[in-house]
Amino acid sequence: MARTNGTKDKEKYGTSQLFNFNRDSYLERTSRPIYAVIFLLPFIVFYELGTIFINTDILNRSEGLVVAFVWLQKFMAYLGFGSRITWMTPAFVVVIILLALQLASGKRWNFNLWDILLMAGECILLAVPLIVLSMFLNSSVQANGKAVAFDTGTKQVSVETLPLCAAAVDNGSNTADNSRKLKKETLLVDIVTGIGAGIYEELVFRLILICALMLLFQDALRLSHKNSIILAVLISAALFSAHHHIDFLSGRLNQTDPFDLTRFAFRTIAGVYFAVLFAVRGFGIAAGSHIFYDIIAVFIKDVFFPQ
């Protein structure tokens, strides 16, 4: 009898998704890992190509390489792989993990392309609450007297610091054309960075970390499923927020994004929000919502707070 209950619990609470829906419904289909692969693959390719072809100076100044992406690269380099392999590894890690979860889930492999379009619309709608919350929190005046304009999710942008986002060395030719060109390139870098953050931060802090914490709390420490979920979500959200301010690998503070309570609180709330989406709707929707939040935030910054 105990074995039967354990089997039911395992079926009810899968590793890649903590809630199930009616079979073959839109919610059930789009929560499958195979849908996450198909939905996210264009974004993965866009980020990979973007980091290769974008102006290197602007990319470095804008911190266009996502920290979670770099972590995966460094891990593969530590294992002894060459630079070409380490550059491509993070993308392969995402696809391989999702395909493995698809195999383990035993769910159907068929998909409907119309569902992919609906997933994009769903992700845009799910990004709206965070956009509203970010604008509400970041419209307040900070203790240092700077009115924060908007948090794009990867770095904090204020009215005073906006010109730095488009700054680059132009060898003395500070013309209007160069300025417009730099602005366009910086906008593209922000979009590429936002897409990368949506994919690889969700990979590290939701798909990998939450699943690992669930195994620790529920299987190793024998905590209840409910308590395991709560602890996993809160810890992952706190670490997700903290990694913007601390380089976990070196233990050093991030000088480009010093600790601020408002930013830390917002990112922690965002971490909880994405964790809930991951638990209810799967990795594809969680990562997609993160991606579209970053993209929308970048355009709001560009339109309403231009240089």
Secondary structure, 3 states (H helix, E strand, C coil): CHHHHHHHHHHHCCCCCCCCCCCCCHHHHHCCHHHHHHHHHHHHHHHHHHHHHCCHHHHHHCCCCCHHHHHHHHHHHHHCCCHHHHHHHHHHHHHHHHHHHHHHHCCCCCCCHHHHHHHHHHHHHHHHHHHHHHHHHHCCECCCCCEEEEECCCCEEECCCHHHHCCCCCCCCCCHHHHHHHHHHHHHHHHHHHHHHHHHHHHHHHHHHHHHHHHHHHHHCCCCHHHHHHHHHHHHHHHHHHCCCEECCCCEECCCCCCCHHHHHHHHHHHHHHHHHHHHHCHHHHHHHHHHHHHHHHHHHHHHCCC
